Amino acid sequence: MERRKVQKVGGSTYTVSVPKDWAHEHHIEAGEHVHLYTHDDGSLVVRSSRTDGEGLSERTVEVGTGPPETIEQVLRGLYAAGVDEMTLAASDGFDDAQRRRVTSVARDTVGLQVVSADEGAVTVRSLLDAGDVSVQQSVLQLQFIALSMHRSAVDALVAGTDALPADVRERAAEVHRLAAMVVRHFNRSLSDFEETDALGVSRPELFTHCRVAREYERLADESVAVARVAGSVDRPLPEGFAESFDDVAVDARALLEDATALVLDGATVDAVTDLLARYESLATELETAETALFDAASGADPRLLRALDSVARTAEGGRAVTRAALRATTGESCVDGSGDVGRTGEAADGESAP
């Protein structure tokens, strides 16, 4: 960072000099034009020949003769990167399976639409307008869907009711669609400052919301896992397991929900400390439940252990969101040690898609 004094020239013009080394590096000479961008967060960006958001307007990718799964990964990757118009080209032409996969992805992704198609290329355009999107409302919607999924899956395991795995997977797909949209806006904000202006949030806030969206994606996946256990496990369940499992599942959901509230409404150090203490207590309860499972029944069904592991992952997600809320409150870096900002497009059945 360099400090430069603002000078007043004439009666109403303010000027500030640019660093000499930067000017030479970008071949800026006296009389050259530069681009200035003013933003709602108080920043003023000076760029040489690049425009804000350059490279996001359109992209063409040659997909060759790859399988439909590869084409889906490319399309989802371009969407997550924030590209507005995506053209997939195949010199030998698309077969019916490839074309159906493109149409399916566009239909199942927020804001995408196939705008043109011929034998050798398919063009998909994003119709999303950041000015019409509320990231906070999207996170709240993610929360509502994912928490309801988890309650349904847990009830199915505890009470032996219909697991409705198809319904759970359908809701998981909706969670992934919403989360992918949040990730897209965050990625666009890295190269287009106007994105955050249109969304009405700062980049650190957008990152934290993206982190929360990732955890609700995880909760959706864990709900699918619990629903699978509910539909396949031997019954009756070991004595005492249903009650202890329900208790820790309720506590894990509450931890994630309360941590999300800290992100959306603002956190205090005391509130963060309380949630972190609740996580440690819950982790102990989970260890106790696991021990009791094997004490109650020799050769206990390992699928029940998978269900407990699912709840443990949900609790860990609550802890991660709590820490993100703390970083946002104290103004520390948003990026965690892994640099992970979110995953997109994971299939509802747990299989990997980009």
Order of alpha helices (4+ residues) and beta strands (2+ residues): beta-beta-alpha-beta-beta-beta-alpha-beta-alpha-beta-beta-alpha-alpha-alpha-alpha-alpha-alpha-alpha
